[in-house]
Amino acid sequence: MIATTTKKLTKAEFWALADASDLTYELIDGIAVSKTSPKYFHSRSTLALVNILNLWSDGRGRVGIEWAFELNEHFTSVPDLIYVSFDRLPESWNENAACPVPPH
């Protein structure tokens, strides 16, 4: 069963819910929807891809697994794998936060 909220949340309400829960949530049209846990082959594929992307991206940008990004006030996604170039998010950025820009 996937846990969802029944009312539209503000960004602050969404992050409070996400921070207080053991579940990973995405905000879709203002509604918090929990992500389902991947199975073995999905997990192994993500691992292989992150290793390849890490090698390729050295000096170009940053790679993350399950790193949220905010597209707008009502949509926060948590992709399995994310790449953001230093052109889009400077190398000097160093915050424990959702990615503030959409990935490439």
Residue pairs with C-beta under 8 A, 6 or more apart in sequence:
2 33
2 34
2 36
3 23
3 33
3 34
4 31
4 32
4 33
4 34
5 17
5 31
5 32
6 31
7 31
8 29
8 30
8 31
8 74
9 17
9 27
9 30
9 31
9 32
10 73
11 27
11 70
11 73
11 76
14 25
14 27
14 32
14 76
17 25
17 32
18 24
18 25
18 32
18 68
23 34
23 35
24 34
24 35
24 66
24 78
25 32
25 33
25 34
25 35
25 78
26 32
26 33
26 34
26 35
26 68
26 76
26 77
26 78
27 33
27 74
27 75
27 76
28 74
28 75
29 74
29 75
30 74
35 78
38 46
38 80
42 80
46 65
46 80
46 81
49 81
50 63
50 65
50 81
53 63
53 81
53 83
54 63
57 63
57 83
60 85
60 86
61 83
61 84
61 85
61 86
61 87
61 88
61 89
61 104
62 83
62 84
62 86
62 89
63 81
63 82
63 83
64 81
64 82
64 84
64 99
65 80
65 81
65 82
66 78
66 79
66 80
67 78
67 79
67 82
67 98
67 99
68 76
68 77
68 78
68 98
68 99
69 76
69 77
69 79
69 82
69 84
69 98
69 99
69 100
69 101
69 102
69 103
70 76
70 98
70 99
70 100
71 77
71 102
76 98
79 103
82 99
82 103
83 103
83 104
84 99
84 101
84 103
84 104
85 104
88 101
88 102
88 103
88 104
89 99
89 100
89 101
93 100
